[in-house]
Amino acid sequence: MNFTWQDGERTIRFGRGAVADAPRLLGDSYTLLTTERARAAAPEVVEGASAVHVVGPGLVDELAAELHEAVGDARLIVALGGGRVVDVAKALAGVRPHGTRAAAIPTTLSAAEMTRIHRTPAGHEGARNVRAAIVVNDPDLSASQPTAELAASSANALAHAVEAPVTTLASPVPTLAAREAMRLIDVAWLVEGEDPSYLGREQLAQAALLSGYAIDATRYGLSHVMSQTLVRVGGAGHGQANAAVLPVAIGALEQRNPGRVDPDGTLVELARRLARRAGADGIRRLGVDEDQLEACARAAAQRPDLRYTPPAADAEELLALYRAAW
């Protein structure tokens, strides 16, 4: 599928070969944030940038604070990379004048290109949360990860799609998008042990786009709080953390919304398949020590996002879920 979607103030270009349209959509004056892996995937985007900054590993708020001065007075900040890079670009745009925009060319299924959900730069109070005004999602880039990483990234997209229909801000259109995202992820990973096909990777790219649209409209809750805290406190990788906790989170969300999340167990089985393919079928496989789970539970319990999937989980429930996912 190939389309251009004008969604309010943002332009979303999707399809194989879409990256060829990036220079036209971005114009001739932008600052680029990328990684060494990603920059090789879109040389024309790199060549067209006024300045290029490589984003290393780390936490979004800290990375954005480090790059704040280097980015200067850029009016368009373009991210070419995964969710961390995209979130840093949005964070930097959010501390600049309102005319400053962010754009995103994703190289993973993070769906960060579709959301205004991101941390803000450390030390900058009153920063805005922004979403990318230009999105170029080319499946040859966004679904380009090796199998294990692609499975973990797929679990992240599935978590968006699972949570969106049951948050307190859920509404019909985002719910439809989320359900289609679930279907596409399931089809793409249909056969146990087989890699997604050429078409399957395109389906995953579209699923991530739709899941991001859905979660942007509805916020997130239990599953993402658990996984994000596992990253921040436990040091796990983002996609792998989602894959590890999603099976137990689906069960907890179904208990909160009987018959609305996973009444027949098909989503839990899909989540387990993704966790196995990601090498993340259990928190213990992510390099997180068991004695860190209590700290993760205490930190997660402080997150206000838990209120979006009521009743808000307390530290005791969160610890039980972490242990069940161990």
C-alpha positions in Angstrom: 0.0 0.0 0.0 1.2 3.5 -0.9 -0.4 6.7 0.3 -0.1 10.3 1.5 -2.2 11.1 4.5 -2.9 14.7 5.4 -3.8 14.6 9.1 -4.4 18.0 10.4 -1.1 19.9 10.5 1.0 16.9 9.6 1.8 15.1 6.3 2.3 11.4 6.5 3.9 9.6 3.5 3.8 5.8 3.6 4.9 3.1 1.2 7.9 1.4 -0.4 10.1 4.0 -2.0 8.6 6.8 0.0 12.0 7.9 1.3 12.7 9.2 -2.3 10.1 11.9 -1.6 11.8 13.0 1.6 13.9 15.7 0.0 10.8 17.3 -1.5 8.9 17.1 1.7 11.7 18.3 4.0 12.9 21.2 1.8 16.5 22.5 1.8 17.0 23.7 5.3 16.9 21.2 8.1 19.1 19.7 10.9 19.3 16.0 10.9 19.5 13.7 13.9 20.5 10.1 13.1 22.6 7.1 14.0 25.5 5.4 12.2 23.2 2.6 11.1 20.4 4.8 9.9 22.4 7.4 8.0 23.6 4.7 5.6 20.0 3.8 4.8 19.0 7.2 3.4 22.1 9.0 2.0 20.0 11.5 0.1 18.5 12.7 3.4 21.9 13.0 5.0 23.3 14.9 2.0 20.4 17.4 2.1 20.9 18.4 5.7 22.4 21.7 6.8 23.9 19.9 9.8 24.0 16.3 11.0 24.2 15.1 14.6 24.7 11.4 15.5 22.5 10.4 18.5 24.2 7.8 20.7 22.7 5.5 23.3 21.1 6.9 26.4 17.9 8.4 27.8 15.8 10.8 25.7 15.7 13.6 28.2 19.5 13.5 28.8 20.3 13.2 25.1 18.1 16.1 24.2 19.7 18.2 26.9 23.2 17.4 25.5 22.2 18.3 21.9 20.2 21.4 22.8 23.0 23.9 22.1 24.4 22.0 19.1 21.1 22.1 17.3 21.0 25.9 17.6 18.1 27.8 15.9 17.1 25.0 13.5 13.5 25.5 12.3 13.1 21.9 11.2 14.6 19.0 13.1 14.5 15.8 11.3 15.0 12.3 12.9 16.3 9.4 10.8 16.4 6.5 13.1 14.4 4.5 15.8 12.2 5.7 18.6 15.0 7.2 20.7 16.2 9.4 17.8 12.6 10.5 16.9 11.8 11.3 20.5 15.0 13.4 20.9 14.0 15.4 17.7 10.5 16.0 19.2 11.9 17.0 22.5 14.3 19.5 20.9 11.5 21.0 18.8 9.4 21.3 22.0 11.9 23.7 23.7 12.2 26.0 20.7 9.8 28.7 19.4 6.5 27.4 18.2 7.5 27.8 14.6 10.1 25.0 15.0 8.9 21.7 13.7 10.0 18.0 13.9 10.0 15.5 11.1 10.6 11.7 11.3 11.8 9.0 9.0 11.6 5.8 11.2 14.0 2.9 10.9 12.1 0.7 13.5 8.5 0.0 14.3 8.5 2.2 17.4 5.6 4.4 16.1 7.3 7.4 17.8 6.9 9.3 14.6 3.1 9.3 15.1 2.9 10.4 18.7 3.3 13.5 20.8 4.4 11.3 23.7 8.0 11.9 24.7 10.2 13.0 27.5 11.4 16.6 27.6 15.0 17.8 27.8 16.5 17.7 31.3 16.7 21.2 32.8 14.1 22.7 30.5 10.8 23.5 32.4 7.6 24.2 30.4 8.7 22.3 27.3 5.9 21.4 24.8 5.1 17.9 23.7 5.0 17.9 19.9 4.4 15.4 17.2 6.2 15.2 13.9 4.8 17.6 11.3 6.3 15.4 8.5 6.4 11.6 8.6 8.0 9.5 5.9 7.5 5.9 6.6 9.1 3.6 4.1 8.8 -0.1 5.0 12.3 -0.7 3.5 13.6 1.4 6.4 11.0 1.1 9.2 10.7 -2.7 8.9 14.4 -3.3 8.1 15.6 -4.7 11.4 17.0 -8.2 11.8 14.4 -10.8 12.9 14.9 -10.7 16.6 14.9 -6.9 16.8 11.9 -6.8 14.4 10.0 -9.1 16.7 10.7 -6.9 19.7 9.7 -3.8 17.8 6.5 -5.6 16.7 5.7 -6.3 20.3 6.0 -2.5 21.0 3.6 -1.8 18.2 1.2 -4.5 19.5 1.3 -3.0 23.0 0.2 0.3 21.6 -2.7 -1.5 19.7 -3.7 -3.5 22.8 -3.9 -0.6 25.1 -5.5 2.1 22.9 -9.0 0.6 22.9 -9.2 0.4 26.7 -7.7 3.6 28.0 -10.0 6.2 29.5 -9.5 8.3 26.3 -10.5 5.6 23.9 -12.8 6.5 21.0 -14.1 4.7 17.8 -11.6 5.8 15.1 -8.4 5.1 17.1 -9.9 1.8 18.2 -10.5 0.8 14.6 -6.9 1.7 13.8 -5.6 -0.3 16.7 -7.6 -3.4 15.7 -6.3 -3.2 12.2 -2.8 -2.9 13.6 -3.3 -6.1 15.7 -4.6 -8.0 12.6 -1.6 -6.9 10.5 0.9 -7.9 13.1 -0.8 -11.3 13.6 -0.8 -12.0 9.8 2.8 -10.9 9.4 4.0 -13.3 12.1 1.4 -16.0 11.4 3.7 -19.0 11.0 5.7 -19.9 14.1 9.5 -20.0 13.4 9.2 -18.3 10.0 10.4 -14.7 9.3 7.9 -12.2 8.0 7.8 -12.1 4.2 8.5 -9.1 2.0 4.8 -8.3 2.2 4.8 -9.1 5.9 7.4 -6.4 6.6 5.2 -3.9 4.8 2.2 -5.0 6.9 4.3 -4.5 10.1 5.3 -1.0 9.0 1.7 -0.1 8.4 0.7 -1.7 11.7 3.2 0.4 13.6 1.9 3.6 11.9 -1.7 2.8 12.8 -0.8 1.7 16.4 1.1 5.0 16.8 -1.9 7.0 15.6 -4.1 5.1 18.0 -2.0 5.5 21.1 -1.4 9.2 20.4 -5.1 9.8 20.6 -5.7 7.6 23.6 -2.5 7.7 25.7 -1.1 4.5 27.2 -1.3 2.8 30.5 -0.2 -0.4 32.3 1.8 -2.2 29.7 3.9 0.8 28.6 4.5 2.0 32.1 5.8 -1.5 33.0 8.1 -1.7 30.0 9.4 1.9 30.1 10.2 1.5 33.8 12.0 -1.7 33.0 14.2 0.3 30.6 14.8 3.3 32.8 15.3 1.5 36.1 16.4 -2.0 35.0 18.5 -1.0 32.0 16.6 -3.3 29.5 16.3 -2.6 25.8 13.0 -0.8 24.9 11.6 -3.3 22.4 12.7 -6.3 24.4 11.1 -4.9 27.5 7.8 -4.5 25.7 8.1 -8.1 24.5 8.9 -9.5 27.9 6.0 -7.8 29.8 3.3 -7.7 27.2 1.9 -11.3 27.8 1.2 -10.6 31.5 0.1 -7.0 30.8 -2.6 -8.3 28.4 -3.9 -10.6 31.1 -4.1 -7.7 33.6 -5.9 -5.5 31.0 -8.4 -8.2 30.2 -9.1 -8.6 33.9 -9.8 -4.8 34.0 -12.0 -5.0 30.9 -13.5 -8.5 30.7 -14.2 -9.6 27.2 -12.7 -6.4 25.6 -9.0 -7.2 25.4 -8.3 -10.8 24.8 -11.3 -13.0 25.7 -10.0 -16.0 23.7 -6.3 -15.8 24.5 -5.2 -15.1 20.9 -3.4 -11.9 21.7 -1.5 -13.4 24.6 -0.3 -16.2 22.2 0.8 -13.7 19.6 2.6 -11.7 22.3 4.4 -14.9 23.5 5.4 -15.8 19.9 6.9 -12.3 19.5 8.7 -12.6 22.8 10.2 -15.9 21.8 11.4 -14.6 18.4 12.8 -11.5 20.2 14.7 -13.6 22.7 12.8 -11.8 25.4 10.5 -14.5 26.7 11.1 -13.5 30.3 12.6 -10.5 32.0 15.5 -12.7 33.2 16.8 -12.8 29.6 17.1 -9.0 29.4 20.0 -8.6 31.8 17.7 -7.3 34.6 18.5 -8.8 38.0 15.5 -10.3 39.9 16.4 -8.1 42.9 15.7 -5.0 40.7 12.1 -5.9 40.3 11.0 -4.2 43.5 12.7 -1.0 42.5 11.0 -1.2 39.1 7.6 -1.7 40.8 8.0 1.2 43.2 9.1 3.5 40.3 6.3 2.4 38.0 3.7 2.9 40.7 4.6 6.6 40.7 3.7 7.0 37.0 0.5 9.0 36.5 -0.1 7.3 33.2 -1.4 4.3 35.1 -4.7 6.1 35.6 -5.5 5.7 31.9 -6.0 2.0 32.5 -8.0 1.9 35.7 -7.9 0.9 38.4 -4.3 2.2 38.5 -2.0 -0.6 39.5 -0.2 -0.2 42.8 3.3 -1.3 43.6 2.1 -4.6 45.0 0.3 -5.5 41.7 3.1 -4.3 39.6 5.7 -6.4 41.5 3.4 -9.4 41.1 3.2 -8.8 37.3 7.0 -8.2 37.0 7.6 -11.5 38.8 5.0 -13.3 36.6 7.0 -12.0 33.6 10.3 -12.9 35.1 
